[in-house]
């Protein structure tokens, strides 16, 4: 049955998938392994509370099992139970000290203090691992995070660089492939193609929040989804899957881009809308917060005239540093090398300028720095752009108890702050490889 459920999820038939998942959950009631598989499927359907229920049950069925405890901790992070998550990650470390992801995840959950941190434990554990082995990367990122919290910025960056260098060596990634794809998007979506985009309409439709990772997309998502008429579905794959479905079989990424630029855009809009309807949201507006949807921005405007698009911008060096110090695990392979980061940032900037030039009034740019320094004014402008009336609860987004399954899941549970604005200046010398590439392209910090 699991294989059939996975097929339904890939096809966007979420109601049928959920029906079968509920049946399978009953069958799996005393099977911890199957319960975790069911929970994973619930997560793919944006049903984080259902996933959490399964993880809780799995941990009850298999007390002391490190994997069940770890998955329950991760689920607690998503639903905002941060204190419980910290206790559970600590329990995982007690049960299985070589679960290095538990060490790293625990470090991200709160700001460490002189009285309460894990730096000495992390250093001792790092000394035991084989260089280049499984534990080096997560332990180095954990140390980078905790030492930054403690204000020891030189040691923090040294560990970050060690972790990032090791992670980069583990990848076969070539940034040139991404840069070529972005250039092909610009070439395929010409002014002539983009002028076919219908005029935006004011009726409720999907809200796309996009931008480079760590640029403030989760913050905007939480502000919007605090509104009574708006629900966030998180970082969805439905748009790229819809593109592949409508475009048909492609021989390469370049072929898919060419097919996308000449596809039936109305059919794409219908396919995406069909998939989104399957989430059965009861709100007038839903949010799709996949950051890299900026690659599809032209298609969104061509296929979904009622969509509202919000693009986050951030100081280039702050943006690059924020990505560099984040262990994403899945996705964003350009983030582990400062030169790769610089080249990708420039390509992203050029693509956004292309969209901005040829899609007048097609999307709203929001500067992260303006948002954190003038929260109410910028938040009101975002809601106004979406055609949604202001509600005071949007100012108290950190009280929003809906799930958040992103790298910022813990941070968005606290009030807005500007601590990270200009944080690159503490590492001006270390970030010079990134700064040099940006200067060469006439891109400078704010």
C-alpha positions as CSV (number, residue, x, y, z in Angstrom):
1,X,0.0,0.0,0.0
2,X,2.9,2.4,0.7
3,X,4.0,2.2,-2.9
4,X,0.5,3.1,-4.1
5,X,0.4,6.0,-1.6
6,X,3.7,7.4,-2.9
7,X,2.3,7.2,-6.4
8,X,-0.8,9.1,-5.4
9,X,1.4,11.8,-3.7
10,X,3.6,12.2,-6.8
11,X,0.5,12.5,-8.9
12,X,-1.0,15.2,-6.6
13,X,-4.0,13.1,-5.6
14,X,-3.7,14.1,-2.0
15,X,-7.3,13.2,-0.9
16,X,-6.9,9.6,-2.1
17,X,-3.4,9.4,-0.5
18,X,-4.7,10.7,2.8
19,X,-7.6,8.2,2.8
20,X,-5.2,5.3,2.4
21,X,-2.8,6.8,4.9
22,X,-5.5,6.9,7.5
23,X,-6.3,3.2,6.8
24,X,-2.6,2.3,7.0
25,X,-2.1,4.3,10.2
26,X,-4.7,2.0,11.9
27,X,-3.0,-1.1,10.6
28,X,0.4,0.2,11.7
29,X,-0.6,1.1,15.2
30,X,1.9,-1.3,16.8
31,X,4.6,-1.2,14.1
32,X,7.0,1.6,14.8
33,X,8.8,1.3,11.4
34,X,5.6,1.5,9.5
35,X,4.3,4.3,11.6
36,X,7.3,6.4,10.7
37,X,6.8,5.7,7.0
38,X,3.2,6.8,7.3
39,X,4.4,10.0,9.1
40,X,6.8,10.7,6.3
41,X,3.9,10.5,3.8
42,X,1.7,12.7,5.9
43,X,4.6,15.3,5.8
44,X,4.6,15.1,2.0
45,X,0.9,16.0,2.2
46,X,1.6,19.0,4.4
47,X,-0.2,17.3,7.3
48,X,2.4,17.9,10.0
49,X,0.1,17.3,13.0
50,X,-0.9,13.9,11.6
51,X,2.8,13.1,11.1
52,X,3.5,14.2,14.7
53,X,0.8,11.9,16.0
54,X,2.4,8.9,14.2
55,X,5.9,9.8,15.5
56,X,4.5,10.0,19.0
57,X,2.9,6.6,18.7
58,X,6.1,5.1,17.2
59,X,8.1,6.4,20.1
60,X,5.6,4.8,22.5
61,X,5.8,1.5,20.6
62,X,9.6,1.5,20.6
63,X,10.8,3.4,23.7
64,X,14.5,3.9,23.6
65,X,14.8,3.6,19.9
66,X,17.1,6.3,18.7
67,X,15.5,6.7,15.2
68,X,12.0,7.0,16.6
69,X,13.1,9.5,19.2
70,X,15.0,11.5,16.6
71,X,12.0,11.6,14.2
72,X,9.7,12.7,17.1
73,X,12.2,15.5,18.0
74,X,12.2,16.7,14.4
75,X,8.4,16.6,14.3
76,X,8.4,18.7,17.5
77,X,10.5,21.3,15.9
78,X,8.0,21.5,13.0
79,X,5.0,22.1,15.2
80,X,6.8,24.5,17.5
81,X,7.5,22.4,20.6
82,X,11.0,23.6,20.8
83,X,11.7,22.7,24.5
84,X,10.5,19.1,23.9
85,X,12.6,18.8,20.8
86,X,15.7,19.8,22.7
87,X,15.1,17.2,25.4
88,X,14.4,14.6,22.7
89,X,17.6,15.4,20.7
90,X,19.6,15.1,24.0
91,X,18.0,11.8,24.6
92,X,19.0,10.6,21.2
93,X,22.6,11.6,21.9
94,X,22.5,9.6,25.2
95,X,21.1,6.5,23.4
96,X,23.3,6.9,20.3
97,X,26.2,9.3,20.7
98,X,27.2,8.9,17.0
99,X,23.9,10.3,15.8
100,X,25.7,13.5,14.7
101,X,22.6,15.1,13.1
102,X,21.0,15.1,16.6
103,X,24.0,17.1,17.9
104,X,23.7,19.6,15.1
105,X,19.9,20.0,15.2
106,X,20.0,20.5,19.0
107,X,22.4,23.4,18.6
108,X,20.0,25.2,16.2
109,X,17.0,25.3,18.5
110,X,17.9,28.3,20.6
111,X,20.6,31.0,21.3
112,X,23.3,29.4,23.4
113,X,24.6,31.2,26.5
114,X,27.7,31.1,28.6
115,X,25.7,29.2,31.2
116,X,24.0,26.8,28.9
117,X,25.8,25.5,25.8
118,X,27.4,22.4,24.4
119,X,30.7,23.7,23.0
120,X,33.0,21.5,25.2
121,X,31.0,18.4,24.5
122,X,31.0,19.1,20.8
123,X,34.8,19.7,20.7
124,X,35.3,16.4,22.6
125,X,33.1,14.5,20.2
126,X,34.7,16.1,17.1
127,X,38.1,15.0,18.3
128,X,36.8,11.4,18.1
129,X,35.5,11.4,14.6
130,X,37.5,10.5,11.5
131,X,38.4,13.6,9.4
132,X,36.0,13.5,6.4
133,X,33.8,11.0,8.1
134,X,30.1,11.2,8.7
135,X,30.3,13.3,11.9
136,X,32.7,16.1,10.9
137,X,30.2,18.2,9.0
138,X,27.3,18.3,11.4
139,X,29.6,18.7,14.4
140,X,31.5,21.6,12.8
141,X,28.2,23.4,11.9
142,X,27.0,22.9,15.4
143,X,30.1,24.4,16.8
144,X,29.9,27.3,14.3
145,X,26.4,28.0,15.5
146,X,27.1,27.8,19.2
147,X,30.3,29.8,19.1
148,X,28.6,32.5,17.1
149,X,25.9,32.7,19.8
150,X,28.6,33.1,22.4
151,X,30.3,35.9,20.4
152,X,33.4,33.9,19.6
153,X,33.3,34.8,15.9
154,X,36.8,33.8,14.8
155,X,36.5,30.3,16.1
156,X,32.9,30.1,14.9
157,X,33.9,30.8,11.3
158,X,36.9,28.4,11.5
159,X,34.6,25.6,12.3
160,X,32.1,26.7,9.7
161,X,34.8,26.8,7.0
162,X,36.0,23.3,8.1
163,X,32.4,21.9,7.9
164,X,31.6,23.6,4.6
165,X,34.9,22.5,2.9
166,X,34.3,18.9,4.0
167,X,30.7,19.0,2.8
168,X,31.8,20.5,-0.6
169,X,34.3,17.8,-1.1
170,X,31.6,15.2,-0.6
171,X,29.5,16.6,-3.5
172,X,30.0,16.1,-7.2
173,X,28.1,19.4,-7.8
174,X,29.3,21.9,-10.4
175,X,27.8,25.4,-10.1
176,X,28.2,25.9,-13.9
177,X,25.3,23.5,-14.5
178,X,23.0,25.8,-12.4
179,X,24.3,28.9,-14.1
180,X,23.7,27.4,-17.5
181,X,20.1,26.5,-16.6
182,X,19.4,30.0,-15.3
183,X,20.8,31.5,-18.5
184,X,18.7,29.1,-20.5
185,X,15.6,30.3,-18.6
186,X,16.4,33.9,-19.5
187,X,16.9,33.0,-23.1
188,X,13.7,31.0,-23.4
189,X,11.4,33.4,-21.6
190,X,11.8,36.3,-23.9
191,X,10.0,39.6,-23.8
192,X,7.7,38.2,-26.5
193,X,6.8,35.2,-24.4
194,X,6.3,37.1,-21.2
195,X,4.1,39.7,-22.8
196,X,1.5,36.9,-23.1
197,X,1.1,37.0,-19.3
198,X,-2.5,38.0,-18.4
199,X,-3.0,41.0,-16.2
200,X,-3.0,40.2,-12.5
201,X,-6.5,39.8,-11.1
202,X,-7.6,40.5,-7.6
203,X,-9.5,37.3,-6.8
204,X,-8.1,35.0,-4.1
205,X,-5.3,32.8,-5.5
206,X,-2.1,31.2,-4.5
207,X,0.6,33.4,-2.8
208,X,4.1,32.5,-3.8
209,X,6.9,33.6,-1.4
210,X,10.3,33.1,-2.9
211,X,13.9,34.2,-2.9
212,X,17.3,32.7,-2.1
213,X,17.2,30.6,1.1
214,X,17.8,32.5,4.3
215,X,16.6,35.7,2.8
216,X,13.5,36.1,5.0
217,X,11.0,33.9,3.1
218,X,10.0,32.0,6.2
219,X,9.5,35.3,8.1
220,X,7.1,36.6,5.4
221,X,5.4,33.3,5.3
222,X,4.7,33.4,9.0
223,X,3.5,37.0,8.9
224,X,1.0,36.2,6.1
225,X,-0.1,32.9,7.5
226,X,-1.0,34.5,10.9
227,X,-3.9,36.1,9.0
228,X,-7.3,34.3,9.4
229,X,-7.8,34.1,5.6
230,X,-4.3,32.7,4.8
231,X,-2.8,29.2,5.2
232,X,0.8,28.2,4.5
233,X,1.4,24.8,2.8
234,X,5.1,25.2,3.2
235,X,7.8,24.4,0.7
236,X,5.9,22.5,-2.0
237,X,7.1,20.6,-5.1
238,X,3.8,21.0,-6.9
239,X,4.9,23.7,-9.3
240,X,7.9,21.9,-10.7
241,X,5.9,18.6,-10.8
242,X,3.1,20.4,-12.7
243,X,5.6,21.8,-15.2
244,X,7.1,18.4,-15.9
245,X,3.6,16.9,-16.2
246,X,2.4,19.5,-18.7
247,X,5.7,19.8,-20.6
248,X,6.0,16.0,-21.2
249,X,9.1,13.9,-21.4
250,X,12.2,16.0,-21.8
251,X,15.7,14.8,-22.8
252,X,17.5,17.2,-20.6
253,X,17.1,20.2,-18.3
254,X,17.6,22.5,-21.2
255,X,15.0,20.7,-23.2
256,X,12.5,21.0,-20.3
257,X,13.1,24.7,-20.2
258,X,12.5,25.1,-23.9
259,X,9.3,23.0,-23.7
260,X,8.1,25.0,-20.7
261,X,8.5,28.3,-22.6
262,X,6.1,27.1,-25.3
263,X,3.7,25.0,-23.3
264,X,0.0,25.5,-22.8
265,X,0.2,27.9,-19.9
266,X,-3.5,27.6,-19.1
267,X,-3.1,23.9,-18.8
268,X,-0.2,24.4,-16.4
269,X,-2.4,26.7,-14.3
270,X,-5.2,24.1,-14.2
271,X,-2.7,21.3,-13.2
272,X,-1.2,23.3,-10.4
273,X,-4.6,24.4,-9.2
274,X,-5.8,20.8,-9.2
275,X,-2.9,19.7,-7.1
276,X,-3.2,22.5,-4.6
277,X,-7.0,21.9,-4.2
278,X,-6.1,18.5,-3.0
279,X,-4.6,19.9,0.2
280,X,-8.2,20.9,1.1
281,X,-7.4,24.2,2.7
282,X,-10.3,26.0,4.3
283,X,-8.7,29.4,3.8
284,X,-9.3,31.8,1.0
285,X,-5.5,32.1,0.3
286,X,-2.7,29.5,0.4
287,X,1.0,30.1,0.4
288,X,3.6,28.1,-1.6
289,X,6.9,29.0,0.0
290,X,9.4,27.0,-2.1
291,X,12.4,29.5,-2.2
292,X,13.6,28.5,-5.7
293,X,10.3,29.1,-7.3
294,X,12.0,32.3,-8.5
295,X,13.2,30.1,-11.3
296,X,9.6,29.6,-12.4
297,X,8.4,33.2,-11.8
298,X,7.7,33.8,-15.5
299,X,5.6,30.6,-15.7
300,X,3.7,31.6,-12.6
301,X,2.7,34.9,-14.2
302,X,1.8,33.2,-17.5
303,X,-0.2,30.3,-15.9
304,X,-1.8,31.8,-12.8
305,X,-3.1,35.3,-13.3
306,X,-4.6,35.4,-9.8
307,X,-1.3,34.5,-8.1
308,X,0.4,37.0,-5.9
309,X,4.2,36.8,-6.0
310,X,6.5,38.1,-3.2
311,X,10.3,38.0,-3.7
312,X,12.7,38.5,-0.8
313,X,15.9,40.4,-1.2
314,X,18.8,40.7,1.2
315,X,22.2,42.4,1.4
316,X,24.4,40.2,-0.8
317,X,27.1,39.5,1.8
318,X,24.6,38.9,4.6
319,X,22.7,36.7,2.2
320,X,25.8,34.7,1.3
321,X,27.0,34.4,4.9
322,X,23.5,33.2,6.0
323,X,23.5,30.5,3.5
324,X,27.1,29.5,4.1
325,X,26.5,28.9,7.8
326,X,23.5,26.7,7.2
327,X,23.7,23.0,6.8
328,X,20.8,22.3,4.4
329,X,21.6,18.6,3.8
330,X,19.1,18.4,1.0
331,X,19.3,21.0,-1.8
332,X,21.3,24.3,-2.3
333,X,24.6,22.6,-3.0
334,X,26.1,26.0,-4.1
335,X,26.0,27.1,-0.4
336,X,29.2,25.2,0.7
337,X,31.7,27.2,-1.3
338,X,32.0,31.0,-1.2
339,X,32.9,31.3,-4.9
340,X,30.0,29.1,-5.9
341,X,27.8,31.2,-3.6
342,X,28.9,34.4,-5.3
343,X,28.4,33.1,-8.8
344,X,24.9,31.7,-8.0
345,X,23.9,35.0,-6.3
346,X,24.8,37.0,-9.4
347,X,22.9,34.6,-11.6
348,X,19.9,34.8,-9.3
349,X,20.1,38.6,-9.4
350,X,20.4,38.7,-13.2
351,X,17.3,36.4,-13.6
352,X,15.3,38.6,-11.2
353,X,16.2,41.7,-13.1
354,X,15.0,39.9,-16.3
355,X,11.7,39.2,-14.7
356,X,11.5,42.7,-13.3
357,X,12.1,44.2,-16.7
358,X,9.6,42.2,-18.6
359,X,6.9,41.6,-16.0
360,X,5.9,45.1,-14.9
361,X,4.0,45.0,-11.6
362,X,4.3,41.2,-11.8
363,X,5.7,40.7,-8.3
364,X,6.5,42.6,-5.1
365,X,10.2,42.9,-4.0
366,X,10.6,43.0,-0.2
367,X,13.9,43.9,1.4
368,X,14.7,41.8,4.4
369,X,16.4,44.8,6.1
370,X,13.4,47.0,5.7
371,X,11.1,44.3,7.1
372,X,13.1,43.8,10.3
373,X,13.6,47.5,10.8
374,X,10.1,48.7,10.1
375,X,8.0,45.6,10.6
376,X,4.5,47.1,10.7
377,X,4.9,49.3,7.6
378,X,6.4,46.6,5.4
379,X,4.0,43.9,6.7
380,X,1.1,46.1,5.8
381,X,2.5,46.6,2.3
382,X,2.8,42.8,1.9
383,X,-0.8,42.2,2.9
384,X,-2.0,45.0,0.8
385,X,-0.2,43.6,-2.2
386,X,-2.0,40.3,-1.7
387,X,-5.3,42.0,-1.4
388,X,-5.7,41.0,2.2
389,X,-7.0,43.4,4.9
390,X,-4.6,43.9,7.9
391,X,-5.1,42.0,11.1
392,X,-3.2,42.8,14.3
393,X,-2.3,39.1,14.7
394,X,0.1,39.5,11.7
395,X,2.3,41.7,13.9
396,X,2.5,38.9,16.4
397,X,3.6,36.2,13.9
398,X,5.9,34.5,16.4
399,X,2.7,33.5,18.3
400,X,1.5,31.6,15.2
401,X,1.3,28.0,16.3
402,X,0.9,26.4,12.8
403,X,3.7,24.0,11.7
404,X,6.9,25.4,10.0
405,X,9.1,22.7,8.5
406,X,12.1,24.8,7.3
407,X,15.6,25.6,8.4
408,X,14.1,28.6,10.2
409,X,11.5,26.7,12.1
410,X,12.9,27.6,15.5
411,X,13.8,31.2,14.8
412,X,10.3,32.2,13.6
413,X,9.0,31.3,17.1
414,X,10.6,34.5,18.5
415,X,9.8,38.2,17.9
416,X,11.4,40.0,14.9
417,X,14.9,41.3,15.4
418,X,17.7,42.8,13.4
419,X,20.7,41.0,15.0
420,X,21.8,39.4,11.7
421,X,21.7,42.7,9.7
422,X,25.3,43.5,8.8
423,X,26.6,40.3,10.4
424,X,29.0,39.7,7.5
425,X,31.1,42.6,8.8
426,X,32.4,40.4,11.6
427,X,34.0,38.1,9.0
428,X,35.0,40.6,6.3
429,X,38.4,39.0,5.8
430,X,37.1,35.4,5.7
431,X,34.3,36.4,3.3
432,X,36.6,38.1,0.8
433,X,36.3,35.3,-1.8
434,X,32.6,36.0,-2.0
435,X,33.0,39.8,-1.8
436,X,35.6,39.7,-4.7
437,X,33.2,37.9,-7.0
438,X,30.4,40.3,-6.1
439,X,32.6,43.4,-6.6
440,X,33.7,42.1,-10.0
441,X,30.0,42.0,-11.0
442,X,29.4,45.5,-9.6
443,X,27.3,44.0,-6.7
444,X,28.0,45.7,-3.4
445,X,26.6,45.3,0.1
446,X,23.8,47.7,1.1
